């Protein structure tokens, strides 16, 4: 019989709460998770893939145990699940968990307590019935207009499409209008950057111009509040390199270099204080919407990637329903707004581990896992 939803209480059966460990896929934001967990006294487990384990063996201070697999998806194997449960592991989802293991496997074949709402992970997609568009609309949060019919395009657009070779990456490109879009699809397909057949999986959104921010929130069950912990910005290849060139050179190489906005790093950012109230409104509305659409809603960390326009309007263009990719930038130093809550700057990994610690003590662990 197929499992539709795991019962949190049953997932925790047999767990020794005084020996809870923190586990995650060793990729994406794992180092932040491990560092924060060790700061709070938890044992840590890195689920590594052969050929990608060296980083985690070299940072062994924050990793107590490595589970080495041929591929990340093998974390679903019964013997691996049994080992994680024997270690009383709470599994922290990141983007690599979703991409390499897959939503179906996470939802139906992984009887391990997952921190947060595992059933929200697939809402990061842009196609199908479960998308972040649906969450934003339910929350009443402005997002870029989506063009379903390419003949309706009457303005510059941002095209979000799977990369032809790097399939786990999302390829982005900008087109000035519908005719330019058709030309660029043909050119990028010919150069092997995208595949024309992937256009049925692509999202074509209006290009919103403004300042970009990744706003990292935390919905705490133990403290019954939504926290705004940090803000960062993306560094993207090869966009970052092109933007460092003089304008005349950018124009000269425009037809030679295909700009690929692949996320490669992050940098800290702040926002003017008068905007913080609006960010709290958006964060609260988003949490409420997730609770209506996919109960129990978002738990713990989530990120809203947004643009602030010249009119100081907020437009959310992407969503992470788990720990974001930019949190590593605050590892070891702590994030800017977190000090206002805790009296000291803390990282997202620390905040996550603190929520687990508090819920173990308060008896609410079942309320922060699915």
C-alpha angles and dihedrals in degrees: 000000000000116000110234098183132358118236107236092214092054091046089059095049110122093016119136100221093197088059101043114151131198119234134178143158107280098242141070106024099353097120091058090050093049094045093051093046092052091049088059094046100256125142112241134216123198115202101208135186120225109263094024101064102090095090091056095046089054093051091050095143091078097038122071099178137018123205105199115204134178088236134002092245088067088078084088092063113115094238091054092046089050091052093049091049091047087056091049087238125187106204118219113208121221133171092271090056090056096042101044101032098035134225097264093053093046092050100041112018106040112080093182123111108262118203107239128000111326090187092064095059094086090056088078087080126095100215132060132032095303110060137138087245087069092051094048092048091050088051093048091237117151116245132174115283112258120222112214094174113051090208088067094062108120102157142035112301140195113224117207112194137150113272113251097230105016094055096179090057126081114230119217131191136164125231125190095215143337095288091049089049092056092049093049094047090055094044096046092045090051090051092049096246096117137008118237091219089061091067088092086063094043127105116218110199133176112263108249113198120211145087115320123224135171105211113200115207134179123207105205119202093183093054097029097229145103112241129199103212107168149345127219140167132226126250108207134191130259093357091071092056094047092050090055091061124090113268094248091054091049089056093048095052096040094105094041105047118056107210111229116192096206113158110243104157148345140233131202121259139177131206129216111275094239088066096054094082090055090050090053090050091051093046093049092047091050093051091049091050093052090051090056097043102038112011132242083031129209115342124190121344126019134156131215112200106206148166126225109210128212087265089054091249117149118231118182112210102171140016137206114200094195136031109331127236094242099061094092088073088074097043110125095009105050131230127288103242096036091077089065089063103036105025090243134059111262134181126240089250090056091047092052093049091047090056090053091048093049093047092050088054096041097042095243099115090113088059096058099047135064 
